Amino acid sequence: MDKLKDSGAIGLIIDLRNNPGGSEGEAMEIAAYFAGNGPFAIRKNKEGGQNILEKTNAIQWYDGPVVVLVNGSSASASELLAAILQDYGRAIIVGTNTFGKASEQLVFPVGQRMRPRNFTANPPPEIKDFAKVTTGRLYRVTGKSYQKVGVLPDIVLPDLWDNFISRESAMPFALKNDSIGSSVKFSPSTKLPLDTLASLSKSRITKNEKFRQVTKLNNSMKTLMHNKNKVTLQLGQYKNDADKRKQLSNEFENINSSENKLFKVENTSFKMREMQSDSLSMEINDKFKDSVGKDIYVSEAFSVLLDLIGLKSTESNDK
């Protein structure tokens, strides 16, 4: 973030699409970069006990405008990050409902007895079996949970791949969504102009030919995917359905095949120095930059960010 600020960045887009999560602690560390210190979540264990997850010694590295991109494959710790930034009014969440996993698990080896620390003389056999045990549930500081329903975006974008994603709600033993009474005191930032931003985005989406194509393809895909748990036993019909799905997927890929006219993608000067002697890194980076420049969702997130910056500037001038 320091390098971005040194390069003149006045807004950030955090892309959490297809991010399956990871460390709860790291998600909170990142959230603190934007929100500073405070309670971020509530953990409830199997006995019903609760404890507050919070940051008390964090430094707020960035206090400017932020947009977070999410989709149905944004799960677990990435959902926690999105939820914290949303609750604290530190980011506009853009995309579709996230995966919906607000539980904690520990992984244990199965079938192996504990051995003394010094087992060099008789090393244990390789452990092949593990059990994942749910040990707790996470709640937002408001007491609400995104379990099974996901983090709901402030601005919804049509997404063709939504029809292919199996969320937590589709899992056979998914925990139900619930809420708890919360007495947590936290201080959100200045209220964001969500209604205005959503209205401006909706107007753009309605007029945008590429998003109109996505909506049209979505409707066609829903017809094919209306019963994902059943497969026809007629080979001809199966092949026909598979060909239609492939055709629709190819059409969607073609939507992201032309350069946008809103922005150009560049690296920071630090990144350029880092890669200048590595031709493979340069090649990979060029492909990544190309994909970002053609991504219609990044393009809309960029427009939302410009709207937010403009509204904040107007508000400051009025004061």
Secondary structure as UniProt FT lines:
FT   HELIX           2..6
FT   TURN            7..8
FT   STRAND          12..15
FT   TURN            17..18
FT   HELIX           24..35
FT   STRAND          38..45
FT   TURN            46..47
FT   STRAND          50..55
FT   STRAND          66..70
FT   TURN            72..73
FT   HELIX           77..87
FT   TURN            88..89
FT   STRAND          92..95
FT   STRAND          103..109
FT   STRAND          130..140
FT   TURN            141..142
FT   TURN            147..149
FT   STRAND          155..156
FT   HELIX           160..163
FT   HELIX           168..170
FT   TURN            172..173
FT   HELIX           194..207
FT   HELIX           209..224
FT   TURN            225..229
FT   HELIX           235..255
FT   TURN            256..257
FT   HELIX           269..275
FT   TURN            276..277
FT   HELIX           279..294
FT   HELIX           296..318
//
